[in-house]
């Protein structure tokens, strides 16, 4: 599942880099990201339920929901602010692509560190 999440984040960042590829690649990447993101949701929820104690389960589900959907909405104001500073949407999308690549690199690294403990 970690590889699926990391791969989908990296895939989502690809069409933002050269903006001349057009909308077809962007739509395809977003659809694949959405499919892989929500396909992993059932497994993620099961893992949270299995690995958390009953006392902290509600809090952990809350944090999980916040990081998936609350922080995910952070891109909208980020791209909008970059539009006002640079006069183009490209800078915001490049920044979002950079964050996606960073996340795709960090997910397996963090997973391996947690596995070693």
C-alpha positions as protocol buffer text, in pm:
chain_id: "A"
residue {
  index: 1
  type: UNK
  ca { x: 0 y: 0 z: 0 }
}
residue {
  index: 2
  type: UNK
  ca { x: 286 y: 239 z: 72 }
}
residue {
  index: 3
  type: UNK
  ca { x: 428 y: 179 z: -274 }
}
residue {
  index: 4
  type: UNK
  ca { x: 84 y: 240 z: -425 }
}
residue {
  index: 5
  type: UNK
  ca { x: 50 y: 569 z: -238 }
}
residue {
  index: 6
  type: UNK
  ca { x: 402 y: 679 z: -321 }
}
residue {
  index: 7
  type: UNK
  ca { x: 360 y: 585 z: -686 }
}
residue {
  index: 8
  type: UNK
  ca { x: 29 y: 764 z: -716 }
}
residue {
  index: 9
  type: UNK
  ca { x: 175 y: 1081 z: -561 }
}
residue {
  index: 10
  type: UNK
  ca { x: 464 y: 1070 z: -806 }
}
residue {
  index: 11
  type: UNK
  ca { x: 226 y: 1005 z: -1095 }
}
residue {
  index: 12
  type: UNK
  ca { x: 14 y: 1301 z: -998 }
}
residue {
  index: 13
  type: UNK
  ca { x: 318 y: 1529 z: -1006 }
}
residue {
  index: 14
  type: UNK
  ca { x: 428 y: 1428 z: -1357 }
}
residue {
  index: 15
  type: UNK
  ca { x: 183 y: 1626 z: -1573 }
}
residue {
  index: 16
  type: UNK
  ca { x: 245 y: 1949 z: -1384 }
}
residue {
  index: 17
  type: UNK
  ca { x: 611 y: 1966 z: -1479 }
}
residue {
  index: 18
  type: UNK
  ca { x: 591 y: 2035 z: -1853 }
}
residue {
  index: 19
  type: UNK
  ca { x: 265 y: 2223 z: -1893 }
}
residue {
  index: 20
  type: UNK
  ca { x: 267 y: 2179 z: -2272 }
}
residue {
  index: 21
  type: UNK
  ca { x: 150 y: 1817 z: -2250 }
}
residue {
  index: 22
  type: UNK
  ca { x: -209 y: 1924 z: -2238 }
}
residue {
  index: 23
  type: UNK
  ca { x: -512 y: 1830 z: -2040 }
}
residue {
  index: 24
  type: UNK
  ca { x: -540 y: 1462 z: -2135 }
}
residue {
  index: 25
  type: UNK
  ca { x: -238 y: 1359 z: -1929 }
}
residue {
  index: 26
  type: UNK
  ca { x: -353 y: 1571 z: -1636 }
}
residue {
  index: 27
  type: UNK
  ca { x: -701 y: 1417 z: -1637 }
}
residue {
  index: 28
  type: UNK
  ca { x: -555 y: 1066 z: -1668 }
}
residue {
  index: 29
  type: UNK
  ca { x: -314 y: 1126 z: -1380 }
}
residue {
  index: 30
  type: UNK
  ca { x: -586 y: 1271 z: -1158 }
}
residue {
  index: 31
  type: UNK
  ca { x: -815 y: 976 z: -1230 }
}
residue {
  index: 32
  type: UNK
  ca { x: -540 y: 726 z: -1153 }
}
residue {
  index: 33
  type: UNK
  ca { x: -447 y: 914 z: -838 }
}
residue {
  index: 34
  type: UNK
  ca { x: -810 y: 924 z: -725 }
}
residue {
  index: 35
  type: UNK
  ca { x: -855 y: 555 z: -794 }
}
residue {
  index: 36
  type: UNK
  ca { x: -539 y: 452 z: -610 }
}
residue {
  index: 37
  type: UNK
  ca { x: -605 y: 694 z: -323 }
}
residue {
  index: 38
  type: UNK
  ca { x: -956 y: 565 z: -257 }
}
residue {
  index: 39
  type: UNK
  ca { x: -862 y: 203 z: -330 }
}
residue {
  index: 40
  type: UNK
  ca { x: -612 y: 223 z: -46 }
}
residue {
  index: 41
  type: UNK
  ca { x: -858 y: 389 z: 191 }
}
residue {
  index: 42
  type: UNK
  ca { x: -1022 y: 63 z: 305 }
}
residue {
  index: 43
  type: UNK
  ca { x: -685 y: -95 z: 380 }
}
residue {
  index: 44
  type: UNK
  ca { x: -569 y: 221 z: 558 }
}
residue {
  index: 45
  type: UNK
  ca { x: -878 y: 232 z: 778 }
}
residue {
  index: 46
  type: UNK
  ca { x: -838 y: -138 z: 860 }
}
residue {
  index: 47
  type: UNK
  ca { x: -473 y: -87 z: 954 }
}
residue {
  index: 48
  type: UNK
  ca { x: -562 y: 208 z: 1176 }
}
residue {
  index: 49
  type: UNK
  ca { x: -827 y: 0 z: 1352 }
}
residue {
  index: 50
  type: UNK
  ca { x: -591 y: -295 z: 1398 }
}
residue {
  index: 51
  type: UNK
  ca { x: -285 y: -100 z: 1509 }
}
residue {
  index: 52
  type: UNK
  ca { x: -444 y: 154 z: 1743 }
}
residue {
  index: 53
  type: UNK
  ca { x: -568 y: 104 z: 2093 }
}
residue {
  index: 54
  type: UNK
  ca { x: -942 y: 143 z: 2155 }
}
residue {
  index: 55
  type: UNK
  ca { x: -875 y: 454 z: 2366 }
}
residue {
  index: 56
  type: UNK
  ca { x: -687 y: 641 z: 2093 }
}
residue {
  index: 57
  type: UNK
  ca { x: -866 y: 504 z: 1786 }
}
residue {
  index: 58
  type: UNK
  ca { x: -1101 y: 800 z: 1745 }
}
residue {
  index: 59
  type: UNK
  ca { x: -818 y: 1050 z: 1768 }
}
residue {
  index: 60
  type: UNK
  ca { x: -606 y: 858 z: 1518 }
}
residue {
  index: 61
  type: UNK
  ca { x: -896 y: 833 z: 1272 }
}
residue {
  index: 62
  type: UNK
  ca { x: -948 y: 1209 z: 1312 }
}
residue {
  index: 63
  type: UNK
  ca { x: -583 y: 1284 z: 1235 }
}
residue {
  index: 64
  type: UNK
  ca { x: -591 y: 1047 z: 942 }
}
residue {
  index: 65
  type: UNK
  ca { x: -899 y: 1216 z: 798 }
}
residue {
  index: 66
  type: UNK
  ca { x: -747 y: 1562 z: 854 }
}
residue {
  index: 67
  type: UNK
  ca { x: -421 y: 1478 z: 681 }
}
residue {
  index: 68
  type: UNK
  ca { x: -597 y: 1316 z: 385 }
}
residue {
  index: 69
  type: UNK
  ca { x: -863 y: 1576 z: 321 }
}
residue {
  index: 70
  type: UNK
  ca { x: -781 y: 1883 z: 530 }
}
residue {
  index: 71
  type: UNK
  ca { x: -419 y: 1923 z: 426 }
}
residue {
  index: 72
  type: UNK
  ca { x: -507 y: 1814 z: 74 }
}
residue {
  index: 73
  type: UNK
  ca { x: -715 y: 2127 z: 31 }
}
residue {
  index: 74
  type: UNK
  ca { x: -408 y: 2337 z: 111 }
}
residue {
  index: 75
  type: UNK
  ca { x: -311 y: 2332 z: -257 }
}
residue {
  index: 76
  type: UNK
  ca { x: -600 y: 2553 z: -361 }
}
residue {
  index: 77
  type: UNK
  ca { x: -489 y: 2867 z: -173 }
}
residue {
  index: 78
  type: UNK
  ca { x: -125 y: 2788 z: -247 }
}
residue {
  index: 79
  type: UNK
  ca { x: -184 y: 2791 z: -623 }
}
residue {
  index: 80
  type: UNK
  ca { x: -406 y: 3099 z: -596 }
}
residue {
  index: 81
  type: UNK
  ca { x: -146 y: 3294 z: -399 }
}
residue {
  index: 82
  type: UNK
  ca { x: 124 y: 3200 z: -646 }
}
residue {
  index: 83
  type: UNK
  ca { x: -101 y: 3324 z: -927 }
}
residue {
  index: 84
  type: UNK
  ca { x: -126 y: 3666 z: -765 }
}
residue {
  index: 85
  type: UNK
  ca { x: 250 y: 3687 z: -701 }
}
residue {
  index: 86
  type: UNK
  ca { x: 375 y: 3551 z: -1035 }
}
residue {
  index: 87
  type: UNK
  ca { x: 80 y: 3622 z: -1265 }
}
residue {
  index: 88
  type: UNK
  ca { x: 53 y: 3264 z: -1385 }
}
residue {
  index: 89
  type: UNK
  ca { x: -83 y: 2935 z: -1256 }
}
residue {
  index: 90
  type: UNK
  ca { x: 230 y: 2749 z: -1364 }
}
residue {
  index: 91
  type: UNK
  ca { x: 433 y: 2851 z: -1057 }
}
residue {
  index: 92
  type: UNK
  ca { x: 167 y: 2714 z: -823 }
}
residue {
  index: 93
  type: UNK
  ca { x: 142 y: 2387 z: -1010 }
}
residue {
  index: 94
  type: UNK
  ca { x: 520 y: 2351 z: -1016 }
}
residue {
  index: 95
  type: UNK
  ca { x: 523 y: 2405 z: -640 }
}
residue {
  index: 96
  type: UNK
  ca { x: 250 y: 2144 z: -596 }
}
residue {
  index: 97
  type: UNK
  ca { x: 446 y: 1906 z: -820 }
}
residue {
  index: 98
  type: UNK
  ca { x: 753 y: 1961 z: -606 }
}
residue {
  index: 99
  type: UNK
  ca { x: 554 y: 1884 z: -290 }
}
residue {
  index: 100
  type: UNK
  ca { x: 419 y: 1569 z: -458 }
}
residue {
  index: 101
  type: UNK
  ca { x: 768 y: 1452 z: -552 }
}
residue {
  index: 102
  type: UNK
  ca { x: 893 y: 1522 z: -199 }
}
residue {
  index: 103
  type: UNK
  ca { x: 602 y: 1323 z: -54 }
}
residue {
  index: 104
  type: UNK
  ca { x: 666 y: 1037 z: -299 }
}
residue {
  index: 105
  type: UNK
  ca { x: 1028 y: 1024 z: -182 }
}
residue {
  index: 106
  type: UNK
  ca { x: 951 y: 1055 z: 191 }
}
residue {
  index: 107
  type: UNK
  ca { x: 673 y: 795 z: 212 }
}
residue {
  index: 108
  type: UNK
  ca { x: 897 y: 490 z: 149 }
}
residue {
  index: 109
  type: UNK
  ca { x: 1178 y: 634 z: 362 }
}
residue {
  index: 110
  type: UNK
  ca { x: 950 y: 688 z: 661 }
}
residue {
  index: 111
  type: UNK
  ca { x: 792 y: 347 z: 606 }
}
residue {
  index: 112
  type: UNK
  ca { x: 1132 y: 175 z: 613 }
}
residue {
  index: 113
  type: UNK
  ca { x: 1236 y: 365 z: 927 }
}
residue {
  index: 114
  type: UNK
  ca { x: 914 y: 264 z: 1104 }
}
residue {
  index: 115
  type: UNK
  ca { x: 966 y: -95 z: 993 }
}
residue {
  index: 116
  type: UNK
  ca { x: 1317 y: -102 z: 1140 }
}
residue {
  index: 117
  type: UNK
  ca { x: 1200 y: 10 z: 1487 }
}
